[in-house]
Amino acid sequence: SSGVQDVLAWNVRSGELVRRFRASDDPATRVLGAAPVRQVTAIRLANGDTFLAAGYASGAVRLWQYKEGQFLATLNGHRAAVTVLRFSH
């Protein structure tokens, strides 16, 4: 299910959900017969809250604009789970 593929941003002080980054925003998730991306294994917010990246057990990395919540791309190529993410300047 896409529930374990979504990334949720919470306000830890208020306990409120700030934003949901949906795996279903990726057009590849809607392709019939597409390989499942599986669960989130790493997340990273870029300095300045510009971008959010999520790594997955399948080796995929999804990228969103953080403030707008807009899906940007899925990066494929890792052969194992993505367990660490880092942005470079």
DOKOLNU-782793 format. One record per residue: x, y, z of N, C-alpha, C in turn; residue in three letters. Coordinates in steps of 0.1 Angstrom, whole numbers, plus 2048, in hexadecimal, padded with zeros to 3 digits. Each point is the difference from the previous one (the first is absolute). Layout:
N
XYZXYZXYZAla...
This chain:
89
8087F48007F880C80080980C800Ser7FA80B7FB80880D7FF80280680ESer7F87FC80A80180680D80E800806Gly8077F57FE80E7FF80580A8077F7Val7FB8057F48098077F77FF80F802Gln7F58058067FE80E80280980580CAsp80380D7FF80880680B7F880B806Val7FF7FF80D7F880A808809809808Leu7FD80D7FF80780A8087F780580BAla8057FF80C7F880380C80680C808Trp7F880880680480A8098017F980EAsn80C7FF8058027F880C7FB80780CVal7FF80D8007FA80780B7F17FF801Arg7FA8027F57F17FF8007FA7F27FESer8097F87FA7FB7F27FC7F78007F3Gly80080B7F97F88017F48087FC7F4Glu7F97FA7F68057FC7F380280D7F8Leu80C8037FC80380C7F87FE7FD7F1Val8057F57FB8007FD7F28017F17FEArg7FA7FC7F58017F27FC8067FF7F2Arg80B7FA7FF8077FE7F37FC7F37FBPhe7F77FF7F67FA7F47FB8087F97F5Arg8027F38038067F87F57F88007F4Ala7F38018017F88007F480280C7F7Ser80780A80580380C7F780A7FC7F5Asp8077F58028097FB7F67F97F97F5Asp8008057F47F87F97F58047F17FFPro80C7FD8038057F27FF7F87F6809Ala7FA80580B7F87F88097F37FC7FAThr7FC8087F67F37FD7F98017F87F4Arg80C7FB7FC8027F87F47FD7F2804Val7F77FA7F87FD7F280280C7F77FELeu8037F880A80B7F780080D806804Gly80080C80580C8078058057F880DAla80D7FF8018057FA80C7FD80880CAla7FC7FA80B7FE80880C80C806806Pro7FF80C80580B8088068037FB80EVal7F67FB8078007FB80E80280B80AArg8047FD80C7FF80980B80C80A800Gln7FD80B80780A80B80280B7FA80AVal80C8027FC80C7FC80880980B804Thr7FE80C7FA80880C8047F980D7FBAla80180A8087FB80D7FB80A80B804Ile80080B7F880980B8027F980D7FBArg80180A8087FB80D7FD80C8097FDLeu8008067F480B8097FC80180C809Ala80C80680180280C8077F680B7FAAsn7FA8078097F780B7FB7F27FA7FDGly7FE7F48037F27F97FE7FC8017F1Asp8097FF7F77FD8017F27FB7F37FAThr8077F68037FD7F37FA7FF7F580BPhe7F77F67FD7FF7F48098047F47F7Leu8087F88048047F37F97FC7F4809Ala7FA7F67FA7FD7F48078077F47F9Ala8077F88078067F47FB7F77F4803Gly8007F67F77F77F58028087F3800Tyr7FA7F58058067F38018037FA7F2Ala7F98057F68027FB7F280D8077FASer80580A80680C8077FB7FC80D7F9Gly7F38037FF7FB80C7FA80280C80AAla80180C7FA80080D8087F68097F9Val7F68058087F780A7FB80380D806Arg7FD80A7F880480E8047F48097FELeu7FD80880A7F580A80080580E804Trp7F980A7FB80280E8057F980080EGln80780380A7FB7FF80E7F4809802Tyr80280D7FE7F580A8047F47FE7F8Lys8017FD7F37F47FF7F77FB7F2801Glu8087F68047FC7F28007FF7FA7F2Gly8078077F67FF7FB7F280A7F57FEGln7FB7F57FA8097F57FC8098057F4Phe80D7FC8018098047F58057F57F8Leu8057F58068067F57F98027F4808Ala8017F47F98057F480780D7FD7F9Thr80A7FD80980D7FD7FB8027F1803Leu8037F97F58037F180280E7FD7FCAsn8057F580580D7FC7FC8077F880CGly7FC80380C8067F880B7FB7F2800His8087F78037FD7F28007FB7FA80DArg80180880A7FC7FC80E7F880C806Ala7FB7FD80C7F980B80880980C801Ala7F980C7FF80780C8037FE80380FVal80B8008077FF80280F80680D805Thr8078087F780580D8037FE8097F4Val7FC80C8037FF80A7F580780D805Leu8068077F680780C8037FF8097F4Arg7FE80D80280080A7F680D8077FFPhe8058037F580D8087FF7FC80D7FASer80980A8027FD80D7FC8078037F3His
